[in-house]
Amino acid sequence: MRYKDLFHNRKFRWLLAALAVVAPLEILSLFGLHLPFWAQIPLVTALAFFFGRRLLLSGLRSLFRLDFSNMNLLMTIAIGGAFYLGHWEEAAVIIVLFALGETLEDFGITKSQAALQDLVEKAPKTAQVRGKEGKVPVELVEVGETVIVKPGDQIPLDGEVTQGNSLVDEAAITGEPLPRNKFPGEPVFAGTINGSGYLEIRVTRQARDTTLSKIIQLTYQSAERKSQSQRFIEKFARLYTPSVVAAAFLLVLVPVFLLGKPFESWFIQALTLLIISCPCALVISTPVTIFSAIGNATQRGVLIKGGRFIEEMGRLKAIAFDKTRTLTRGEPTVSDVHTFNDLSPEEVLACAAGIETFSEHPIARSILARAKEQRVEPHRFENFQAVSGKGLKGECLVCFDSHQCLGNIRFVTEEHHAGDEVLKKVEEMERQGKTAIVISDHKRVKGVIGVTDGIRPESKPVVQDLLRMGITPLILTGDNRPSARFVAEQLGIERIIAELLPHQKVEELNRLIQEYRHVAMVGDGVNDAPALAGASVGIAMGAIGSDVAIENSDIALMNDNLAVLPYLVKLGKRAVAKIRFNTVSAVLIKFLFLSLALSGTSSLVLAIFADVGVTVLVVLNGLQLYGYKGE
């Protein structure tokens, strides 16, 4: 965070110049040296017009409407009181310092949202469409058209490479510093930068629907979703401001009319009370911190959809992981094809590949890939039926017994008895950490296909980091218990809950929330959508290019990198700590000066210096999260 950027702000420089004029005048006034009356009026009027116009108009509107919830009303009354007493120098200092505080607040919010602005600036504006002269606005490019991207140019729209080969920098979307190789058939995304190669890309999404547009839209929405701390403080401020106005009136009425004290001195203390009680620092502290954290995460390829989820990450006690495509690579491969009843591996593989043709599951792709690799022609099927969480059914047009079912052993045993030999083979595969896919017809099991899925290299370090932070990792999976246990033992996870259907994951999460209170769920954002919605925080892996994953999650990992999870927990903890520090510091400092005002030993200028000082403290402290590295 470059604080010198503040000095590029013209208003800030003018305010510093004005402060350099009015501060010495206030000091001289303490020794009885005042400007002539004819000079005081133009000076204060000019300052009020240039720097206090918005404040005074807002405060006067609230006064006429009897709306005592506006904090600008406090300053307006204080400035009016200084005018009434003829303390022109103090009125000038109040105007300048309060305007300085507002400028610092605006600077804090603007800088904390810098990452969001960077996203907007990265959005492409034009595209070179094949067959058209010159560049056209991206909004006019239709799905199916081909755009030309030269070396070093920005990719204008989401699409698929049809010609060429190049390294593409996807840091704008994923936060990853290393470029990715793109060749025909590979997806590319708007806002990413083409390397040294020439690419032709078939557009698959219009400008308003690109992944980058979705990120920008949801990131701005997240900035509008207030955290629990922010909502509480704003609600508190609405009740707090009228209470302060009432207290200021009592601070004049009781000593003057009941105790016979001099009016002017206690009127000054009442004005001091109004100034020091202004909740500006309290109100600004949370949004600056939250925006800085969201901006920091955005640069890492993490989309956080609201301040509440930043705070939740800092309070987590447990994180539940799905196994497949979360702790494992999500790239299953066929390791075994074991057959029964004198059938050949090719026949079993052909039948399995035929029914898997209708499925989009990664295991289906692995079986089809194995069939293609061995040049096995998949059987033709009809009347396909997917049974959620269990398997597939269909009618084979090649096999003698046409009815076929494929899935886990529980699914197959619902059709008929599997036999001891089959059960032993399934158990053997599961002990080895494999997923056993069983295929059968009406009467018998035809074969068991073993599928393996390698563990992500970052999974074990992530689990170890979470354990060091006192967070309990768990596995919630629909896969079989032995396979889940195998992965858990490799990673050092002690607790697993396996063989769950989608609705059972939600039920288990509810039990975990009762036990731990704050529980995150990490999954793929598609199959795990109900579980993500039921967790304190739903975190979706591999959200790049997937609207479903982005929509179904509270936090989306665009770079599909599990290693950012400990960083997110640390970021959340740091954000919660800064919000607490800012709130407590602001309250304590204000309480100190409130005590001075109530005892009659404070002054207007000291109060406004304290108010601006607290604002500077909380803004700069909150902005530090923007550059947080996750240490």
N, C-alpha and C positions, 0 to 999 in steps of 0.2 A: 504494500500500500504506500503510495507516494504522497505524503502530506504536503509536499511543496506544490502539488496541483492546486491546493487551496489558494495559493498566492496568485494563481492565474485568473482567479475570480475577480472581476472588476469591482463588484459591490463590496467584497471583502476588503480590497485595498482601500476603497473610499471610506469604509467604516474605520479602518485602522487610522487613516488620516484624520477623520473626525474625532476619534478617541484621543489622538495626540493633541488635539485642540481643547476638547472639553475637560479632559482629566486634569491638566494644570489649572484650568479655571476653577474647578471644584476644589482643588487643594488650596488655591489662593483664597477661596471664599471661606475656608475654615479659619483663616487669619484675619477675616474681616475685609478682605480686598475683593471688590466686586466690579464687574463690567458696568459701565453706565447703563441706565435703564433703556435708553434708546438703542443700545447695541444688543442687549439681552433678548428683546422681543424678536428682532429679525433672525437672530441665531437659532433660537429654539423653534421658531416657525419653520425655518428652512430645514432643520433636522427632522421635525415632525412630518413635513411634506415629503422629503426624499426617503427617509428611512422608517418612519413610524406610521405612514399613511394606512397601510393594510391593517396594522395592529389596532390603531385608534378607531377606524371605521368598523372593524369587526367587534370591538369592545362596545362601541356606542350602539350598534344594532342589537347586541345582546342586552344592553341596559334598557333600551326602549321596549324590548319584547319581554323584559323581566326573565330572561334566560340566564340563570346564574351558573350554568354548567360549562360556559366558555372560559377557558383559562386566560384568553386575551382580555377579558373583563377585569381581571385582577390588576394587570398592568395599566389598563386605561384609567381605572380609579386611582391608582398610585400616581400616574402622571398628572391627572386632573388635580389631585390633592397637592402635589408639589407646585402646580400653577397657582392654586388658591392661596398657598402660603407665601408665594413670591420667591420660592427656592428655584430660580430659573436654571442655575448651574446643575442642580441635582436632577431637574427634569430632563435637561439635555443629556446628562450621563445615562439616565435610565433608558431614554430612547435609543441611544447609540449602543449601549451594552445589550439591550434586549434584541435589537436588530442583529447584532453580532452573534448572539446565541441562536437566533432563527437561521442565520446563514450557515452556522456550523451544523445545525440539524439537517438543513437541506443538503449540505455537502456530504454528511454521513449517509443519508438515504441514497443520494445519487451514486456515491462511490460503492456502497454496498450492493447496488443493483448494476454495477458495471459489467458483470458477466452476462447479465440478461441483455444489456445493450450490445455487447459483443456478438451475441447470438443473432440479434436482429441485423447487425451489420454484415454478418456472414451469409445471410440469405441472398442467393443469387437474384439478379434483377432481369437479366436477358439471357437468351440462348441462341446458338447458331443451329438452325433447323436445316437438315439436308433438303435441297430442292428449293429453298427460299433465299432471296438475296438479303444480305445484311442480317443483323441480329434482331430478334423479336422479343417482346416482353414475355417472361416465363408464364404469365397468366394466360397467354394466348396459345400455348403449346398443348396439343391434345395427346391423350394416351394413345400409344401405338406409333406416333411419329418418331423419327430418328434424329437425334441431336449429335452434332460433331463437337468433340472436345479436343483442343490442341494441347501440346505439352505446356504445363504450367498454368493452364486455365482452370477455372472453378467448374465443377460439375453442376449443371443448372437444376436438374430434376432427378428424382429417384428413377431408376431404370435398370436395364440389364444390358451388359456389354454384348454387342453383336459382331464387332470387328475390332481388332487391335489388342495390344497387351501393354500394360503399364503398371507402375507402382502408384498407389493412390493414398494420399495422406488423409486419414479419417479422423484426425484429432478433434475436429469441430463437432463430431457426433459422439465418438467413443472416448475421447481423452487420451487415446493411446499414441505415444510419440512415434512408433515405428510404422512406416507405410505398409500397405497390404498389396500383394500382387493381384491384379485383375486381368482376366482373360475372358473370351467369349463364354457366355452363360453365367458369369458372376454378377451378383447384384452390386449396384453402386448407389450412392446417396447424395442428394442435393447438399451443397455447401462444402463438400470435400474437394481436395485439390489434386488434380491430375499431375503425375510426375513427368517423365521424359518421353512417354509414348503417346501415340495417336489413338484415340478411341472413338468408336461410333456406338451410341447407346440408344436402345429402344425404350421410350418413356413408358413407365408402368403406373405413374401417379401424377395427377395434376398438381400444380404449384401449391394449392391450398391443402393438399393431402400428403405432402412429403413428410418424411420422418423429421426433418429439421423444423418444418412448420408446426408439426405436432409438439415438438419439444418447446418451441418458443411459446406457443399457445398455453401449454400446461404449466410452463415455468412462470409466466405472468399470472396465471390463475393461482399458482402456489403462493406467490407474493401477496395475493389478496386474501388468502386463507390464513386467518390470524391464529397464532398459537394460544394455548390456554393461558400462559402468562400475560400475553398481550391483551387478550380479552378481559382478564381480571383487572389489569392496571387501568385500562380505558374505562371500565365500569366504575372502578374506584375513583378515577379522576372526575367523572360526572357527578358523583356524590360529594367528593372532596371539595371542589371549588365553591359551591354555595355554602358549605360549612365554614370555609375560610372567610368568606365575605361576612357571614354572621358573626364569626369570632372577632373580626376587625371592628365591626360596629360595637360589640360589647367592650372591646378594649378601649374604646373612646367613652362610651356611655357610663360604664361602671366607675372608673377613676374620676371622671370629670363631674358627673351629676350626682354620684352617691358619696364620693370621697373628697370632693372639692379640689381635685388636682388641676393644674393648669392645662387648658385645652390644647395648645399648640404642641407641647412636648408629647402628649399621649396620642394626638392625631398623627404625629410623625411615626410613633411606634406602630400605630395601626397600619399606616402605609407600608412600613417596613415589613410587617407581618404579611401583607398582601403580596409583596414582591418575593420574599423568601419562600412563601408557601406555593408559588407557582409550580405545578407538577410537570413542567416541560421535560426535565431530565428523566423523570420516571416514565413518561409516555414515550419518549424517543429511544430509551435504552434497549427495549426488547426488539422493535422492528429493525434497528440498525444491526443488532447481533444476528437476528434470524436471516435478514437479507444477505449479510456477509457470508454466513454459513452456506446458504443455498447457492450463492455465487461461486464459492470455493468448490462445492461439490460438482457444480455444472462443469467446471474446468476439468474435473476428473472423469467426466463421462457418466455422472450420476445425476439422474433427474429426481428431485425431491418435490413432492406435490403439495407441500404445505408446511408451515412452521411447526405445527403440532407434531409432525413426524420427526423433525430434528430433535425436539425435546424428548420424544419417546425413545429415540435411539440412545439418548444419554441416560435413560432410566431402565434399560433392558436388564432382566435377570436371567432370561433363557432365550435361545434361538433354536427353532425347529427347522431342520433341513429336509427337503425332499431328497431322495437318493439320486435318481436318474436325471442327468443333465444339470445337476446342481453340485453334488459332491463328486459325481463321475463325469466323464467327458461328454456323455450324451451321444456317443458315436459307437453303438453296439456292433459287434461283429460275430458271425457264426463261428463257433469253435468246434462243435460236435453235431453230427447227425446220426443218432442211434436208432436203429429200426427194429421192429418186432414182426413176428408172423411171416418170416421169409420174404419180406418186402425189401426192395433195393433202396439205397440212400437216394438215388436219383428220383425214384417214384415218390418217395416221401417229400423230398425237396420240391418236386414239381407241383405236388398237390398243395403244399404249404405256401409256395410262392404264388400260386393261382388265387388262393383266398386272400392273401396279403396284398394283392394288387389293388384291392378296394380300400386299403387302410393307409393313413398318413403317419402312423406311429413309427418312431425310429427303428424299432425292432423289425417292423415290416420292411423297411428299406434295407436292413442288413440281410434279411432272408432273400429278398429280390436280388441284392447284389451278389450273394453267394450263388444263386441260380444262374445269373448271367455269367459269372466267373467260370462256372463249370459247364456252361453252354446247355443248361437244362431249360427246356421250354415250359413255362408255367401252364398248368391246366386252366381251361376256361370254366368260369363259374357264373351262376345266376342266383337270384333271390338272396343276395348278400344281407347279413344282419350283424350289426355290432352290438355287443352286450357290454355296457359301461363297466369298466373295472375288471372284466372277466375275460373276454375273448371275442371270437368271431364265429359265425355260422354261415353256411352257404350250400348250394347244390352244385356238385361237380359234374360237368358234362362229359368227363372222360372216365372216371372211376366207375366200377360196377355198382358199388354201393354209393349212390350219389350224395347222400347227406354227410357233410363233413363239419367238424367243429375243431377250432384251434384256440388254444389259450393256456391258462395255468392249470395245474392238476385239479384244483377244486372245481373249476368249470367243467372239465372233462368228466370227472366222477359224478357230476349231476346227471350226465347222460347214461353212464353205465359203470360197472365195476372196472377198475383199472388193472388190478392184478399186482401181486407182490413184486414181480420183476420190474414192472414199470415204476412202482413207488420207490424201489431201491435205487434205480437209475436217477430218478428225479432228486432224491435226497443226496446222492453222491454229487450231482452237478451243483446243487445248492450249497453244499459244504465247501465247494471250490469257488464260491462267490459268483456262480453263473446263474442266469435266469433260464429256467427250463420251460420250453414251449412244447406243449403236447398236442399232437394232431391225431384225431380218431374219426372213424365213421360211426354208423349206428351201433355196431356190435363190438368193436375192438379198437385198441390203441394201435396206431400204425407206426408211430415213432416219436422220439423226443429230440428236440433241437436245442442244443446248448448255446446260449448267447452271453458273451462277456462284454463288459463296459469298463474301460480303464478309469482309475481314480485320477481326478485332476491333480497335477503336481502341486498346486497352491492349497489344496484342501487341508492337508495336515498342518502346515504352518498357520493357517487361519484358525483351525480348531485349537491349536496350542496357544495362540494369542488370546482367543476368547477365554480359555480356561485361566490364563494369567490375569485377565481382567475381572475374574469372578463371575463370568457368565457361563451358564450351563448349556452345552450343545446337545441336541437330541436329533434323532432321525425319525421322521414320520413318512412312511412310504407304503405304497400299494404293493410293493414287491414282496416276495416271500421272506420269512424270518431268517433262514440260514444265509441267504444272499445279503440281506441287510446287516446281519451280524458280522459277516466277513468284512464288509466295508467299515463298519464301526470299529472292529478290532484293529484294522489298518490305521485308522485315524485317531484312536484313543477316545472314542465316544462310548460312554458307558450305557446310555439309555436309548433303546430303540423301541418303536411301536410300528409293527409291520402288518402287511396283509390288510390294508385299510382301503375301503371304497371311498370315493370323494366325500360323501356326506359324513363318513366316520372320521375323516381327518378333521372336519369342523368340530365334531363332538369332542375329539381328543384335545383340540386346541382350547376349547372352552374349559376343559378340566385343567389344562396347563395354566391358563390365565388365572383360574381360581387358586392355583398353587403358587405361581410366581408373580402374578399381577401384571407384569410387563413382559410380553412374549412376542418375538418377531417370527415370521414364517418366511423362509426363502425357498422359492420354487421357480418353475418356468413361466408362470404368468398365464398359461393357457389351461393345461390340465389341472393346475393347482388353484385356479381362480377362486373357488369357494373358500378354500383354506386361507388364501391371502387376504380375502375380505374379512375373515373372522379373527385374524390376528391383531394385536396392538399395532403392529407395522407389517404390511405385506411387501416383501422385496422380490422383484421379478428379475430373473437372470435373462441375458440374451435378448434384451428388449429392442435392439436395433432392427428396424424394419418391421417390427411387430406392433401394430396398433392395439391388438388385443392385450398383449403383455403390458403395454404402457397404461392402457385404460384400467386394467384389473389390479394394478399395484399402487401402493403408496410411494414406494421408491423403486425406480427402474435402473438397473445396471446396464447401460447402453453398450459397454465394452465386454460384457459377458465374463468379467473378471472377478472371481470370488475374493481375490486378495484385497479388494477395497473395503471389505466388510469391517475389519478391525478399525480402519481409518474412520469409517462412518460412526462407529460406536464412540471413538475418541472425540470426533467432531461434535457429536451430540452431547457428550459429557462436558466438553469445553464450553459449548454454547450454554448449557444449563448453568454451569459455574459462573460464566460471565454475566448472565441475566441476574443471578442471585447477587453477585458482587455489586453490579451496577445498582440494583434496587436497594440493597442494604446501605451502600455508600451514600446514595442520594438521600435516603430517609434519615440517616444519622447526621449528615451535614446539615440538612434542613432543620432537624430537631434541635441541633445546637444553636443555630441562628434564631429559631423560633423562641428558644428559651431566653436568648439575649433580648429579643423584641419584647417578650412578655415582662421581662424584668426592667425594661426601659433603658437598656445599655447598648442598643444597636443603632444603626443609621441607614438611611436609604441607599447610599452608595455602597456601603459594606454589604448590604443585602443583595443588591444587584450583581456585585462582583462574585458573591458566593453562588448565586443562581447560575450565572454564566459559567463559572468555574466547574460546577457539578456537571453541567451540560457538556462542556469540553471533555471532562473525565470519562463520562459514559460513552460518548461518541467515539473517542479515540480507542477506548478499551474494546468496544464492540467491533470496530473496524479491523482489529488485529486478526479476527477469524478469517478475513478475506485471504490473508497470506499464510494461513495455517497449513503446515506440511504433514501433520499427523504424527509428530514425534511423541 
